[in-house]
């Protein structure tokens, strides 16, 4: 008779399932009790209250030690939801000057784990932020009536000057992206949003501390746990010394009142940014406190775009300032030498094409071509280079040309230590193949690039860096706005020079041409308004074509030997470079090198600042 195994099989299956369930429970208990501390933390939160101690954010100074940004006390109101048993909501709202709708919405948001992933009924949750000392004092008097509510001391930024908003930046409450990117932050923390506040956040923020308080079974505070033995004091943030000169910055901003544009000044030998202006600007103090969000929205709606940092983000045609880079490339490639002359009968003229120019002597050689800003000279130079048979093709010639331009800091972001820097545009052969067709273009098709028009786009900081590179005769240090970090070294890219592909001796001719543009030459000059007594200024104007009124541009440095300042001024809709950009640049050079503007020229400050060059359609909105 065959044996029936069904009963034995069921017995083994049931035993296996039972053993499996027991093993799962054992493993789960091991994970909960040994491998993770979730339950321990929840248990501890009943007995302990961990109170975060926020560090003082690092202060910010200018290059001369003048305090620019410091801290002032502010207060947050936090809640521990478990401790709120009875609440006179009407009295609370009246004390804090808020509505019942605001209270209900705030409590709902706090409990929403999607908005507040760190929510716990046993830990502090942010209810209101950045109360003033007066508001906090009034609430403190009635705090005993609102169990579960606490006052947390914080600090907010205070600005010594209504200046340098785009350079300094601001701080605001962290976003979910910030929290996910760095576990240092929790909801309600503050973080640098723009400027050096953002790019040097890791240094400025410091390290949080913690105070551990002991609670009884009813949640009442009994004092410090172990007399504070496990408390951790906060570590203040590092102070920053910026490279900007606040007096120069203030004058630059005044000169750019009622204008759109930018000014960037650099110390050539160090790459330190002496002033950085984006016009229009705004008062940095409106970006603190509980009104920050509303003020930020108003600035965003302004058609003049004051939040847009033109110094780093605006890409402009450089106009005739670009002739300095073109000339250096032509000299390096042997397309011209100092004695090469080209005709200029009011412009560059070939069959079917004419690029106009202002009157001056003809034919003209290299150095006076810079002093007079001759369009024809640089059109002939580019035509000869791009169509030169020694390169094999126009595409290869353009590649050689572009490589020289990239070495001078164009076409890519320089690496300035501020967020948002754009790269500008230096076109390559593929770019023109898409526009004109492959092998269907040459020097004449792209002749407008010879004079810094058309597709060529630079940022103001790149233009200022070009001036610094010429001042240094062939090298630059990456522009940067932080001069010193307390107890830390700057990144090496801000300490070592970057050399161009141009032989240094070619720069001497460009310097001579830029000096002639200021003091005059037999053929004329374009920067006479930059001529200052006792200061050897070298300059180059630019007038960039625009759909409306042309843009006014100046690029220069001083003194001619041992330069201390290089500068670029870009005034949108300012017309000729000599009209507005040149005198602005000259005043700032004088201010920096002399410490003041001479009395006989001080009238220019008021005249220039009062001139309103903002297009009418933007003014009336």
VOGU-3710 file (C-alpha; in Angstrom, 3 decimals, decimal comma):
1> xxxxxxxxxx> 0,000/0,000/0,000  1,484/3,429/-1,063  2,406/5,879/1,703  0,499/9,229/1,794  3,021/12,121/2,059  0,465/14,943/1,924  0,188/15,321/5,708  3,973/15,389/6,198  4,348/17,907/3,356  1,798/20,274/4,887
11> xxxxxxxxxx> 3,528/19,965/8,245  6,878/21,026/6,737  5,314/23,927/4,810  3,542/25,283/7,904  6,731/24,942/9,959  8,731/26,715/7,231  6,266/29,604/7,083  6,312/29,957/10,877  10,114/29,956/10,967  10,187/32,471/8,117
21> xxxxxxxxxx> 7,829/34,848/9,968  9,907/34,563/13,135  13,097/35,317/11,167  11,495/38,366/9,528  10,477/39,716/12,953  13,965/39,086/14,355  15,624/40,826/11,408  13,202/43,729/11,597  13,780/44,151/15,344  17,532/44,036/14,765
31> xxxxxxxxxx> 17,306/46,731/12,107  15,073/48,961/14,222  17,004/48,596/17,459  20,575/48,216/16,255  20,958/49,418/12,683  18,812/52,594/12,854  18,092/55,115/15,563  14,643/56,206/14,397  12,820/54,853/17,446  15,550/56,046/19,770
41> xxxxxxxxxx> 15,275/59,531/18,361  11,493/59,486/18,716  11,835/58,322/22,315  14,516/60,899/22,999  12,340/63,636/21,546  9,850/62,989/24,354  12,531/63,540/26,981  14,877/66,001/25,267  14,369/69,257/23,439  17,182/69,982/20,999
51> xxxxxxxxxx> 17,348/73,714/20,452  19,438/74,807/17,476  21,934/77,588/18,138  22,480/79,552/14,944  25,920/80,999/14,208  26,612/84,608/13,323  27,122/84,928/9,586  30,515/86,237/8,483  30,860/89,992/7,998  31,916/91,516/4,666
61> xxxxxxxxxx> 34,466/94,330/4,246  35,798/96,286/1,282  39,477/96,237/0,222  40,316/99,064/2,654  38,676/97,428/5,671  35,429/99,401/5,505  32,523/97,360/6,884  29,898/96,708/4,214  27,660/93,938/5,575  27,091/92,942/9,189
71> xxxxxxxxxx> 24,468/91,232/11,327  21,645/92,546/13,429  19,424/90,514/15,762  16,143/89,127/14,524  13,783/86,613/16,031  11,865/83,610/14,767  8,798/82,106/16,398  8,858/78,317/16,512  6,311/75,819/17,768  6,468/72,309/19,208
81> xxxxxxxxxx> 3,055/70,919/18,065  2,823/68,289/20,815  2,966/70,990/23,503  0,044/72,978/22,096  -2,935/71,674/24,075  -5,048/74,789/24,462  -4,511/77,968/22,449  -6,305/81,298/22,469  -5,929/81,721/18,718  -7,624/85,132/18,632
91> xxxxxxxxxx> -5,252/86,552/21,255  -2,227/85,035/19,469  -3,207/86,533/16,118  -3,829/89,906/17,711  -0,446/89,839/19,463  1,432/88,899/16,285  -0,671/91,170/14,068  -1,690/88,328/11,762  -5,058/87,117/10,517  -6,797/83,887/11,452
101> xxxxxxxxxx> -6,552/82,779/7,826  -2,782/83,241/7,945  -2,592/81,215/11,172  -4,652/78,337/9,774  -2,699/78,264/6,519  0,629/78,343/8,348  -0,302/75,450/10,616  -1,537/73,458/7,636  1,745/74,052/5,774  3,780/72,993/8,797
111> xxxxxxxxxx> 1,946/69,660/8,979  2,292/69,061/5,217  5,201/66,628/4,910  5,608/67,430/1,230  6,380/71,037/2,064  7,985/70,255/5,397  9,632/66,821/5,184  11,309/67,244/8,571  8,010/67,611/10,412  7,722/66,067/13,850
121> xxxxxxxxxx> 5,217/66,835/16,609  8,078/66,709/19,111  10,553/69,118/17,510  10,662/72,834/16,777  8,869/73,945/13,608  9,198/77,424/12,144  6,004/79,461/12,463  7,143/83,046/11,713  10,533/84,431/10,815  12,528/87,628/11,141
131> xxxxxxxxxx> 10,581/89,526/13,770  12,154/92,763/14,908  13,337/93,248/18,472  10,229/95,359/19,168  7,847/92,719/17,771  9,649/89,999/19,672  9,522/91,978/22,900  5,773/92,389/22,667  5,316/88,665/22,066  7,733/87,773/24,880
141> xxxxxxxxxx> 5,523/89,561/27,401  2,614/87,239/26,588  4,572/84,093/25,799  3,356/82,375/29,004  -0,152/82,385/27,535  0,902/80,347/24,494  2,415/76,999/25,565  4,296/75,297/22,747  5,432/78,606/21,250  9,079/79,690/21,517
151> xxxxxxxxxx> 11,245/82,600/20,461  14,428/81,684/18,577  17,135/84,345/18,279  18,591/84,693/14,783  20,502/87,313/12,844  19,702/89,071/9,580  21,907/91,138/7,317  22,387/94,854/7,668  24,041/97,001/4,998  26,270/99,964/5,761
161> xxxxxxxxxx> 25,797/101,432/2,256  23,013/101,518/-0,288  25,453/100,118/-2,816  26,913/97,041/-4,532  23,686/95,024/-4,403  24,631/92,779/-7,332  28,083/92,062/-5,908  27,018/91,474/-2,311  23,884/89,480/-3,086  21,312/88,581/-0,453
171> xxxxxxxxxx> 20,087/85,743/1,738  16,688/84,099/1,858  14,913/81,027/3,159  16,155/77,709/1,801  14,201/75,936/-0,919  13,478/72,223/-1,106  16,276/71,943/-3,663  18,724/73,506/-1,198  17,670/71,075/1,525  18,007/68,083/-0,787
181> xxxxxxxxxx> 21,441/69,222/-1,982  22,937/69,764/1,493  21,774/68,116/4,702  23,168/71,067/6,696  19,917/72,889/5,996  16,429/72,340/7,320  13,242/74,179/6,563  13,394/77,746/7,836  17,176/78,085/7,475  18,662/80,917/5,425
191> xxxxxxxxxx> 21,078/80,617/2,523  22,908/82,968/0,172  20,782/83,576/-2,906  22,949/85,838/-5,079  26,353/87,539/-5,173  29,132/86,633/-2,760  26,479/85,576/-0,254  25,811/82,647/-2,559  29,240/81,870/-4,019  30,919/81,955/-0,580
201> xxxxxxxxxx> 28,009/80,462/1,383  30,150/77,589/2,726  32,462/80,087/4,434  29,917/82,702/5,511  27,333/80,430/7,118  29,445/78,983/9,966  28,409/75,855/11,874  25,252/75,401/13,905  25,356/74,591/17,592  22,819/72,776/19,732
211> xxxxxxxxxx> 21,435/73,148/23,258  19,868/70,010/24,760  17,112/70,639/27,287  15,465/68,038/29,536  11,665/67,711/29,671  9,419/65,998/32,162  6,519/63,696/31,321  4,284/66,716/30,702  6,757/68,282/28,246  7,825/71,027/30,660
221> xxxxxxxxxx> 11,458/72,180/30,448  13,439/71,093/33,519  16,799/72,581/32,566  19,873/71,596/30,609  20,597/67,935/30,106  23,767/66,909/32,030  24,323/70,581/32,861  25,070/71,313/29,216  27,916/68,806/28,893  26,598/67,654/25,514
231> xxxxxxxxxx> 25,760/71,130/24,206  27,656/72,355/21,167  28,419/76,025/20,668  27,868/77,508/17,210  30,931/78,432/15,144  30,683/81,888/13,535  31,058/82,206/9,774  34,252/83,455/8,180  34,628/87,135/7,390  35,235/88,160/3,782
241> xxxxxxxxxx> 37,320/91,045/2,506  36,169/92,067/-0,948  38,407/93,622/-3,562  35,972/96,446/-4,315  36,696/100,004/-3,236  33,406/101,259/-1,808  34,165/104,918/-2,609  34,841/103,999/-6,236  31,721/101,831/-6,273  29,540/104,652/-4,951
251> xxxxxxxxxx> 30,822/107,104/-7,545  30,365/104,565/-10,352  26,760/103,924/-9,304  26,064/107,638/-9,112  27,395/108,175/-12,632  25,142/105,370/-13,907  21,960/106,791/-12,386  19,148/107,093/-14,959  21,013/104,774/-17,297  21,136/101,153/-18,400
261> xxxxxxxxxx> 24,509/99,473/-18,605  27,492/98,366/-16,627  30,907/99,324/-15,281  33,640/96,871/-14,299  37,052/97,945/-13,023  39,923/95,520/-12,358  43,381/95,798/-10,782  45,471/94,308/-13,629  48,311/92,805/-11,599  45,962/90,831/-9,289
271> xxxxxxxxxx> 42,686/90,390/-11,205  40,839/91,922/-8,252  37,566/93,624/-9,192  37,644/97,205/-7,921  34,043/98,030/-8,747  31,194/96,142/-10,359  28,106/98,088/-11,360  24,943/96,952/-13,078  22,493/99,749/-13,829  19,814/100,135/-12,760
281> xxxxxxxxxx> 20,594/98,792/-9,318  18,581/98,642/-6,084  18,964/99,111/-2,348  20,218/95,797/-0,883  18,449/96,511/2,416  15,020/95,920/0,816  15,968/92,256/0,412  15,901/91,516/4,139  13,056/90,946/6,552  9,556/89,642/5,974
291> xxxxxxxxxx> 8,994/92,070/3,087  11,763/90,463/1,015  9,362/88,389/-1,094  7,112/91,316/-1,974  10,063/93,593/-2,791  11,650/90,891/-4,921  8,447/90,529/-6,944  8,300/94,291/-7,544  11,889/94,283/-8,816  11,104/91,330/-11,071
301> xxxxxxxxxx> 8,178/93,229/-12,612  10,260/96,351/-13,308  10,791/96,514/-17,119  14,267/97,995/-16,542  15,253/94,606/-15,003  17,213/95,826/-11,963  17,751/92,235/-10,761  19,607/91,384/-13,977  23,364/91,593/-13,352  24,499/93,162/-16,608
311> xxxxxxxxxx> 28,166/93,109/-15,586  28,238/89,307/-15,781  25,102/88,277/-17,637  24,589/90,806/-20,433  26,191/89,929/-23,763  26,888/93,029/-25,851  28,587/93,733/-29,179  31,938/95,256/-28,089  32,156/97,642/-31,029  35,518/99,212/-31,767
321> xxxxxxxxxx> 37,046/98,174/-28,434  37,374/94,762/-30,123  39,839/96,231/-32,637  42,568/95,862/-30,033  42,051/92,069/-29,983  41,783/91,974/-33,779  45,001/93,939/-34,182  46,891/91,648/-31,815  45,715/88,611/-33,790  46,741/90,151/-37,114
331> xxxxxxxxxx> 50,194/91,004/-35,759  50,667/87,520/-34,299  49,638/85,838/-37,547  51,793/88,117/-39,718  48,771/89,482/-41,566  50,007/93,006/-40,833  53,038/94,621/-39,241  53,443/98,069/-37,741  54,200/99,566/-41,146  51,358/97,929/-43,072
341> xxxxxxxxxx> 48,989/100,569/-44,411  45,487/100,345/-45,786  43,402/102,990/-47,572  40,380/104,510/-45,888  38,305/106,837/-47,993  35,471/107,173/-45,512  35,379/103,415/-45,108  36,180/99,944/-46,370  35,052/99,726/-49,979  35,074/96,703/-52,281
351> xxxxxxxxxx> 32,706/95,901/-55,149  29,241/95,436/-53,704  30,203/96,210/-50,096  30,999/99,281/-48,040  31,671/99,656/-44,313  31,672/103,336/-43,390  34,247/105,195/-41,313  34,716/108,716/-39,961  37,135/111,129/-41,653  40,888/110,832/-40,972
361> xxxxxxxxxx> 44,117/110,588/-42,913  44,666/107,864/-45,523  46,430/105,523/-46,014  46,863/104,633/-42,359  49,225/102,297/-40,470  48,649/100,096/-37,424  49,222/102,393/-34,420  47,249/105,400/-35,716  44,507/103,014/-36,887  43,843/102,287/-33,200
371> xxxxxxxxxx> 44,131/105,927/-32,150  41,565/106,981/-34,747  39,515/103,747/-34,573  39,688/103,199/-38,327  37,068/100,697/-39,467  38,692/100,151/-42,833  42,016/98,959/-41,391  40,451/96,106/-39,437  38,117/95,124/-42,255  41,104/94,781/-44,565
381> xxxxxxxxxx> 42,960/92,836/-41,895  40,154/90,339/-41,306  39,544/89,966/-45,053  43,216/89,176/-45,615  43,311/86,653/-42,776  40,104/84,709/-43,414  40,750/84,435/-47,163  44,490/83,767/-46,779  45,571/80,638/-48,698  48,188/79,712/-46,088
391> xxxxxxxxxx> 45,405/78,379/-43,840  43,950/76,126/-46,519  40,368/77,313/-46,074  38,317/80,083/-44,536  37,063/77,615/-41,919  40,610/76,783/-40,816  41,590/80,465/-40,787  38,597/81,228/-38,576  39,611/78,402/-36,218  43,076/79,960/-35,807
401> xxxxxxxxxx> 41,458/83,360/-35,254  39,000/81,950/-32,692  41,750/80,169/-30,742  43,547/83,491/-30,258  40,314/85,119/-29,111  39,569/82,334/-26,632  43,056/82,723/-25,162  42,202/86,372/-24,463  39,212/85,316/-22,351  36,379/85,475/-24,893
411> xxxxxxxxxx> 33,751/82,919/-25,827  33,677/81,184/-22,437  32,954/82,258/-18,870  36,120/83,577/-17,252  35,347/81,943/-13,913  34,508/85,045/-11,866  33,656/84,127/-8,262  30,065/85,320/-8,581  27,061/83,281/-9,764  25,475/83,635/-13,174
421> xxxxxxxxxx> 28,426/84,626/-15,382  27,655/84,185/-19,107  30,078/83,233/-21,861  29,329/85,728/-24,627  29,852/84,537/-28,208  32,868/84,054/-30,463  31,553/82,303/-33,592  33,307/79,314/-35,138  33,146/77,863/-38,654  30,184/75,596/-37,813
431> xxxxxxxxxx> 28,256/78,666/-36,704  28,750/80,355/-40,096  28,126/77,096/-41,986  24,630/77,064/-40,461  23,995/80,676/-41,446  25,536/80,827/-44,913  26,014/77,191/-45,895  29,149/75,078/-45,782  32,042/76,663/-47,733  29,741/79,471/-48,848
441> xxxxxxxxxx> 31,277/82,194/-46,776  34,594/84,006/-46,479  36,104/87,195/-45,118  33,648/89,507/-46,855  30,603/87,597/-45,625  31,657/88,041/-41,982  33,375/91,431/-42,360  31,223/93,016/-39,627  33,067/90,923/-37,004  36,192/92,958/-37,807
451> xxxxxxxxxx> 34,800/95,937/-35,900  33,102/94,083/-33,038  29,620/93,983/-34,543  27,304/91,239/-35,729  27,709/87,915/-33,973  30,526/88,992/-31,636  29,223/89,298/-28,060  31,198/90,002/-24,881  30,188/90,599/-21,289  31,346/93,803/-19,575
461> xxxxxxxxxx> 33,658/91,805/-17,305  35,289/90,283/-20,421  35,824/93,788/-21,842  37,413/94,958/-18,596  39,551/91,829/-18,585  40,736/92,672/-22,121  41,880/96,058/-20,836  43,686/94,332/-17,942  45,344/91,868/-20,341  46,654/94,686/-22,542
471> xxxxxxxxxx> 47,817/96,558/-19,443  49,758/93,437/-18,384  51,160/93,015/-21,923  49,763/89,564/-22,529  48,404/87,868/-19,424  45,573/88,164/-16,931  44,530/86,702/-13,613  40,955/85,460/-13,505  38,835/88,392/-12,267  37,539/87,895/-8,737
481> xxxxxxxxxx> 35,739/89,996/-6,163  36,886/88,348/-2,919  40,333/89,483/-1,861  40,667/87,480/1,345  38,789/84,802/3,289  39,390/84,719/7,028  41,830/81,877/7,824  41,526/80,436/4,289  43,306/80,737/0,941  41,664/81,789/-2,295
491> xxxxxxxxxx> 41,295/79,255/-5,071  44,513/78,952/-7,073  42,788/80,164/-10,261  42,595/83,603/-8,644  46,324/83,729/-7,908  48,135/82,564/-11,033  48,368/84,271/-14,452  46,784/82,992/-17,657  48,783/83,816/-20,790  47,358/84,572/-24,211
501> xxxxxxxxxx> 48,661/83,108/-27,473  49,954/86,554/-28,516  53,668/87,364/-28,142  54,067/90,022/-25,417  55,986/92,484/-27,611  52,928/92,953/-29,851  51,087/94,513/-26,922  53,432/97,497/-26,887  52,041/98,701/-30,224  48,460/98,373/-28,998
511> xxxxxxxxxx> 49,313/100,279/-25,812  50,878/103,034/-27,920  47,794/103,195/-30,116  45,502/103,409/-27,065  47,649/106,167/-25,598  47,436/108,056/-28,881  43,636/107,796/-28,736  43,766/109,836/-25,523  46,497/112,416/-26,170  45,978/112,696/-29,928
521> xxxxxxxxxx> 47,918/111,726/-33,034  48,524/113,325/-36,449  45,507/111,390/-37,698  43,173/112,309/-34,855  41,985/110,761/-31,566  38,761/109,374/-30,106  39,360/109,463/-26,318  40,480/113,039/-25,684  37,957/113,397/-22,842  39,912/110,722/-20,956
531> xxxxxxxxxx> 43,088/112,842/-20,935  43,924/113,591/-17,289  46,781/115,702/-15,943  49,535/113,659/-14,282  47,867/110,360/-15,275  48,883/108,533/-18,472  45,554/107,052/-19,536  45,320/104,549/-22,410  41,871/104,130/-23,889  39,701/102,835/-26,699
541> xxxxxxxxxx> 36,185/103,911/-27,549  33,406/101,888/-29,045  30,034/102,676/-30,565  27,922/99,553/-30,946  25,056/99,643/-33,390  21,628/98,989/-31,898  18,048/98,892/-33,074  17,508/102,092/-31,140  20,191/104,590/-30,246  23,725/103,156/-30,360
551> xxxxxxxxxx> 25,533/101,977/-27,228  28,409/104,051/-25,822  31,542/102,099/-24,816  34,944/102,858/-23,291  37,746/100,483/-22,381  41,061/101,607/-20,921  43,678/101,471/-18,181  46,075/103,737/-16,302  48,837/104,572/-15,760  50,416/103,514/-19,047
561> xxxxxxxxxx> 53,386/102,031/-17,201  52,743/99,978/-14,039  48,945/100,068/-14,497  46,768/100,062/-11,374  43,286/100,090/-12,870  41,668/98,684/-16,011  38,076/99,589/-16,756  35,181/98,964/-19,122  32,130/101,240/-19,290  29,039/100,261/-21,270
571> xxxxxxxxxx> 26,147/102,731/-21,503  23,150/101,377/-23,386  21,605/103,877/-25,820  24,373/106,349/-25,007  25,382/107,111/-28,592  29,068/107,660/-29,392  31,623/106,185/-27,013  33,213/109,577/-26,453  29,917/111,153/-25,366  29,185/109,280/-22,127
581> xxxxxxxxxx> 31,381/106,222/-21,602  34,717/108,044/-21,954  34,091/110,789/-19,345  32,595/108,221/-16,951  35,695/106,057/-17,295  38,016/109,044/-16,854  36,283/110,193/-13,665  36,552/106,726/-12,147  40,219/106,363/-13,074  40,907/109,729/-11,446
591> xxxxxxxxxx> 38,894/108,820/-8,333  40,792/105,566/-7,849  44,304/106,857/-8,548  43,970/110,269/-6,881  41,410/109,451/-4,196  39,119/112,231/-5,459  37,975/114,065/-8,566  39,599/117,456/-9,122  37,261/120,394/-8,310  37,412/121,723/-11,870
601> xxxxxxxxxx> 35,904/118,442/-13,119  33,519/117,685/-10,262  30,658/119,387/-12,141  30,767/116,440/-14,563  29,563/114,103/-11,829  26,255/115,916/-11,412  25,825/116,554/-15,136  26,350/112,918/-16,025  24,267/111,478/-13,182  21,306/113,706/-14,059
611> xxxxxxxxxx> 21,321/112,739/-17,733  18,478/110,297/-18,330  19,361/107,882/-21,139  16,731/105,240/-20,390  14,459/104,730/-23,418  11,144/106,508/-23,060  9,086/103,321/-23,363  10,804/101,968/-20,221  10,584/105,238/-18,280  6,815/105,562/-18,558
621> x> 6,048/102,093/-17,188
//
